[in-house]
Amino acid sequence: MKKVIRATDFLSIGELADRTGLSVSAIRFYEEKGLVHPARNSGGQRRFLRADIRRLSFVLVAQEFGFSIAEIAAQLSRLPEGRAPTKADWTRIGRDFRKHLDERIERMTALRNKLDACIGCGCLSMKTCQLYNAGDAASRHGRGPRYLLGDRPDVE
């Protein structure tokens, strides 16, 4: 049996802003990025489901953990449209989200440990320094601090 959506199930953009702590412009931005999909009333005004409070809360938390809008959109695209997600829907996303978080935690821990060693080394060995990059040799591995990310310098 399909649930009937009543007018009281919808929030205006201002009400959604009040409930989430987001500005109206931020909500419009997230709409442009496909993270929320409001309906329109007969006057063309946006009307959001109460479930969009949770969606936008998820966006805020995910951004706090460093996830990009594209990564967040990919996760939210797995939720049903037009109805509040169930616990099973959120659990499915949570499992995948946790896997990504665990991978990030591992990378951040490794980076922290390398930086701790680097800061205390006094650069006694330029051949093994994780930051030293003579002649930009690390560029062949890609962008960013390649040796800190795990690429190995060619040691002569």
N, C-alpha and C positions, 0 to 999 in steps of 0.2 A: 504494500500500500504506500503510495507516494504522499509525502507530507505536503500539506497546503501551506504556502508561504503567505503570511499576512503582512499588511503594511507596517505593523509594529515590529516585525522581524528586521526591518531595514533601518539604517542610520544615515543621516546626512553626512556630508564630508566634514562639517564642523563638529558634529557629535563624535565621529570617528577620531578626529584630531584630539578632542577632549579626552576620549577613552584611552588613546594610545600614547598621548604626549608628543605626537608628531605634529609638525606644522601642516597646514593645508597644502602648501606647495610641495612638501615632501611626499604626501599621499598622492598627489597628482604625478609626481616623478615616478613613484613606484607603480602607478597605474600605467604610465607610458612604457615602463619596462616589463609590463605584463605580470606583475606580482599580485595584483588584485584586479578584479574585473567587475566594476560596479554596473548595476542596471541603471536605466534612466527613467525618471517619471515622465508624465505627460508634458511637463514644462521643461524637460531636458536636463533636469538636475540629477546629479549622481546620487544613487542610493546603494549603500553597502550592506551586505549581510552582517549580522553580528559576528559571524565566524571570521570575518575579515580582521577583527581585533586580534584574534589568535594568529592569523597569517602574518599580520604586520609585526606582532610581537616576535614571531619566529624570525622575521627579516632582521629586526633590531639585534637579536641575540646572535644570529649568524654573522652579521656584519661586525659585531663586537669581537667575534672569534677570527675575523680576518677573511671571511668568505666573500667573494666578489658577487656583484649583482647577478652575473650570468650563472654562477654556481648555485645561488639561492633560487633563481628562476627555474633551474633544472630540477631542483628538489620540489618546489611548489607545483611544478607542472604535473607531478605525480598525484596531486590531490584532486578530488572531484570538484567540478564546477557546479555552482547553483545549489549546493547544499553544504551544511556544516560537515567537515571531515569527522569521521568516527575515530574512536581510540585505535582501531586496527589500521586506519589510514595513517595516523600519526606514528604509530609503532613502526610501520614499514619504512617511513621516512627516517625515523629515529635510528634504526639499525644502520642505514647507509650513512647518515650524518655522523654517527659514532665512529664508523670505520674511517671516515675522512678526518675526524678530530684526532683519533688515535695516531694516524699517520703524521699529522701536523705536530702532535706532541712529541713523537719520536724525532722528527726533524729538528724541532726547536730545542729539545734536550741535547741532541748531538751538537747543534750550533752553539748552544750555551757552553757546553763542555770544551769545545774547540776554542771559543773566545776566552774562557777562563785560562786555558793553557797558553794561549797567544799573548794575553795581556801580561802574564807573569814571566814570559820567556826572555824578554829583553832583546829579542832579535839577535841571538847569538849565532843562529844558523840561517842565513838567507836562502839556502838551498831547500830547507824544509819549512820555512815560514808560510803560514796559511794565507797571509795577506800580501806578501811580496809577490809581484807579478812582473818580473823583468821583461821589457819589450812587449808587454801585453800578450804573453804567450797563452794565457788562459782563454783568450778570446776564441780560440778554435773549438772550445767546449761549449760556447754559447754566452749568453749575457749574464751579468751578475757576478757575485764573488764566488767563482767556480770552485776554488780550492776549499773554501769554507763549506760549500754545498756538497763536497765529497769527491770532486774530480781530483785526479792526481797529477801533480806537475811532473814533467819529464826531468828526471834527475840525471845529470851527466856523471 
